[in-house]
Amino acid sequence: MGLPVTNNILPLDPNLYTAQVRTLSGPARTGTVTFDTGFTNSTTPAGVWEVARWIYVGTTGNLAYTKWDGTTETLPNIAAGIWHPIFATSILSSGTTILAAQLRWGS
């Protein structure tokens, strides 16, 4: 008999005890990217923004993002086709050369 499947996975909180396990296991929740806003998906409670732990890049290019502590960083020529282990609260339009349609977030 298989493990039960649930769609009720809570947003990642880096301050919670369980966050360490979630960050090592790969993305459990995912969503599309909208530049300059926080991360949400159809199951995210109203008024809650996700902290992304993973960013999937579909095409090579520069990725500018806001870190969990509010500072920003730009990664030049980030590799395409893989999930990158990046803690982010948003993807910035300024400095990002990858189309939003080629990006996914995961937590």
C-alpha positions in Angstrom: 0.0 0.0 0.0 1.4 3.4 -1.0 1.8 6.5 1.1 -1.2 8.9 1.4 -1.1 11.9 -1.0 -2.0 15.3 0.3 -2.3 18.6 -1.4 -2.4 20.5 1.9 1.3 21.3 2.2 1.9 24.4 4.2 4.0 27.3 2.9 7.8 27.0 3.7 8.8 29.1 6.7 12.6 29.1 7.1 12.2 29.7 10.8 10.3 26.5 11.5 11.9 23.3 12.7 10.6 21.4 9.7 12.1 23.9 7.2 15.4 22.1 7.2 13.9 18.8 6.1 11.8 20.6 3.4 14.8 22.4 1.9 16.8 19.1 1.6 14.0 17.2 -0.1 13.3 19.3 -3.2 10.3 21.3 -4.1 7.0 20.2 -2.6 4.9 23.3 -3.7 5.5 25.1 -7.0 4.0 28.0 -8.9 4.5 30.3 -11.8 6.6 33.5 -11.5 5.3 37.0 -11.7 8.1 39.6 -11.7 8.4 42.0 -8.7 5.7 40.3 -6.6 5.9 37.5 -4.0 5.3 33.9 -4.7 1.8 32.3 -4.4 -0.1 29.4 -6.0 -3.7 28.3 -6.0 -3.4 26.7 -2.5 -1.6 29.6 -0.8 -3.8 31.2 1.8 -4.9 34.8 1.1 -2.5 37.4 2.2 0.4 34.9 2.5 3.6 35.1 0.4 5.7 32.1 -0.1 9.5 31.9 0.5 10.8 30.0 -2.5 13.6 27.5 -1.8 14.1 26.4 -5.4 14.0 28.3 -8.7 13.6 26.4 -12.0 15.2 28.0 -15.0 14.0 26.9 -18.5 16.5 29.0 -20.5 20.0 30.3 -19.8 20.2 34.0 -18.7 20.6 36.4 -15.8 18.4 36.0 -12.8 17.9 38.9 -10.4 16.0 38.1 -7.1 15.3 39.4 -3.6 16.7 37.2 -0.9 14.8 36.3 2.3 16.7 39.1 4.2 15.6 41.8 1.7 18.9 42.2 -0.1 19.1 41.6 -3.9 21.4 39.5 -6.0 21.9 38.9 -9.7 23.2 35.5 -10.9 24.7 35.9 -14.4 24.3 33.1 -17.1 22.5 30.7 -14.7 22.2 27.2 -16.2 19.0 26.1 -17.8 16.9 23.0 -17.3 17.5 22.4 -13.5 16.1 23.5 -10.1 18.5 25.8 -8.5 18.7 25.9 -4.6 18.0 29.6 -4.1 16.1 31.2 -1.2 14.1 34.1 -2.7 11.0 36.2 -1.9 10.6 37.5 -5.4 12.2 37.6 -8.9 13.0 41.1 -10.1 12.2 42.3 -13.7 15.2 44.7 -13.5 18.3 42.6 -14.2 16.5 39.4 -15.2 17.0 38.4 -18.9 14.9 35.2 -18.6 11.2 35.4 -19.5 8.8 34.8 -16.6 7.2 31.9 -18.6 10.6 30.1 -18.4 10.8 30.3 -14.6 9.1 28.3 -11.8 9.4 28.6 -8.0 9.3 25.8 -5.5 9.3 25.5 -1.7 
